Amino acid sequence: MIAALAPAGVPNCDIVVTDGRGDRLCAIQVKTRQDKGSDGGWHMGKKHESIQSSNLFYAFVDFGKTLTDHPTCYVVPSAVVADVIKRSHQAWLSAPGKKGQQRKDSDFRRFLPDYEKTGVMIGRGSGWLDQYREEWSVLGNAESIVG
């Protein structure tokens, strides 16, 4: 695979990837985190609920707690991300807040390795993200751009 930074200003894409012949082209949006928060997740936005393409993938990078920790990367198809972000936010909104109040909607979303840890029950508990750990082969599933 050949990878290059996307030109500045390209929406939804940080890295452009193709195979050696230029037959396949896909885009990667990179999300990073350090092990500082309690939920272990990445910041996302409302727009990520609708960004889907068979040629778009997310690279969720966890840099760990210290500079000597080995980073971990999860390579996830955009359709999976959009579905999980949307369903988890809907479940969070429908549950009462800490004081029993109705939660207020916002553009803020979280992509988590364990939604059940936060009480969001959408079938994405501990370990669900493991299938995407360092799974760069999913880029080969991008649709061919050459007919």
C-alpha positions in Angstrom: 0.0 0.0 0.0 1.0 3.6 -0.7 -0.1 6.3 1.8 0.1 10.1 1.7 -1.2 13.0 3.7 -4.4 14.3 2.2 -4.2 17.9 1.0 -5.1 20.6 3.5 -8.8 21.3 3.8 -10.0 17.9 2.5 -13.0 17.1 4.7 -13.2 13.7 6.4 -9.8 12.6 5.3 -6.3 12.8 6.8 -4.5 10.1 4.8 -5.1 8.8 1.2 -4.1 5.2 0.5 -3.8 3.2 -2.7 -2.4 -0.1 -3.8 0.9 -0.3 -5.8 -1.0 -0.2 -9.1 -3.4 2.6 -8.2 -6.4 0.2 -8.6 -7.8 0.8 -5.1 -8.1 4.1 -3.3 -9.4 4.8 0.2 -9.3 7.5 2.8 -8.4 7.3 6.4 -9.5 9.8 9.1 -7.3 9.6 12.1 -8.5 10.0 15.7 -6.0 10.0 18.6 -6.2 9.8 22.4 -3.9 9.4 25.4 -5.0 7.3 28.3 -6.3 10.2 30.4 -10.1 9.9 30.6 -12.1 7.3 32.4 -14.0 5.9 29.4 -11.1 5.1 27.1 -12.7 6.7 24.1 -12.3 9.2 21.3 -14.0 12.6 20.7 -16.4 12.5 17.8 -19.1 14.8 16.5 -22.7 14.6 15.3 -21.4 14.7 11.7 -19.8 11.3 12.1 -23.2 9.7 12.4 -23.7 10.3 8.7 -20.3 10.0 7.2 -20.2 6.6 5.5 -18.4 5.3 2.5 -17.0 1.9 1.5 -13.7 3.7 0.8 -13.5 5.6 4.2 -12.0 4.1 7.3 -11.1 5.5 10.7 -7.8 4.9 12.5 -8.4 5.2 16.2 -5.0 5.5 17.8 -4.4 5.1 21.5 -1.0 6.4 22.6 -1.3 5.0 26.1 -0.3 6.6 29.4 3.4 7.3 28.9 5.8 8.1 26.0 7.2 4.6 26.3 3.8 2.9 25.8 3.4 1.2 22.4 0.5 2.8 20.5 -2.5 0.7 19.6 -4.5 1.4 16.5 -8.0 0.2 15.5 -8.9 0.4 11.8 -12.7 0.6 11.6 -14.9 1.0 8.5 -16.9 4.3 8.5 -20.2 2.5 8.3 -19.5 0.8 11.6 -18.4 4.0 13.2 -21.5 5.9 12.0 -23.8 3.2 13.2 -22.2 2.9 16.6 -22.0 6.7 17.1 -25.6 7.1 16.2 -27.0 4.2 18.3 -24.9 5.0 21.3 -26.0 8.6 21.3 -29.6 7.8 20.9 -29.4 5.3 23.8 -27.6 7.9 26.0 -30.2 10.5 25.2 -33.1 8.2 26.0 -31.7 7.3 29.5 -32.2 9.7 32.3 -29.3 11.9 33.6 -27.7 11.4 37.0 -30.5 13.4 38.7 -33.2 11.8 36.7 -33.5 14.7 34.2 -34.0 14.5 30.5 -30.6 14.8 28.8 -30.0 17.6 26.4 -28.8 16.9 22.9 -25.5 18.4 21.6 -23.1 17.8 18.7 -20.6 15.9 21.1 -20.2 12.2 20.7 -17.8 9.5 22.1 -16.5 6.4 20.3 -15.8 3.9 23.1 -14.1 0.5 23.4 -16.7 -0.4 26.0 -20.1 1.3 26.0 -21.5 -0.9 28.7 -18.9 0.6 31.1 -20.8 3.9 30.8 -24.2 2.3 31.0 -25.0 2.5 27.2 -26.3 -0.9 26.3 -26.1 -1.3 22.5 -24.3 -4.6 22.4 -20.8 -3.0 22.3 -19.3 -4.1 25.6 -15.7 -4.8 26.5 -13.7 -6.3 23.7 -16.0 -5.4 20.8 -13.3 -3.2 19.2 -10.7 -5.9 19.4 -11.6 -7.3 15.9 -10.3 -4.0 14.4 -7.0 -3.9 16.4 -4.2 -3.3 13.8 -6.6 -4.7 11.2 -5.1 -2.8 8.2 -6.3 -5.6 5.9 -9.8 -4.0 5.9 -8.4 -1.3 3.6 -8.3 -4.1 0.9 -12.1 -4.2 1.1 -12.3 -0.7 -0.3 -14.1 -0.6 -3.7 -12.0 -0.6 -6.7 -11.7 2.7 -8.5 -10.7 1.0 -11.8 -13.6 -0.8 -13.6 
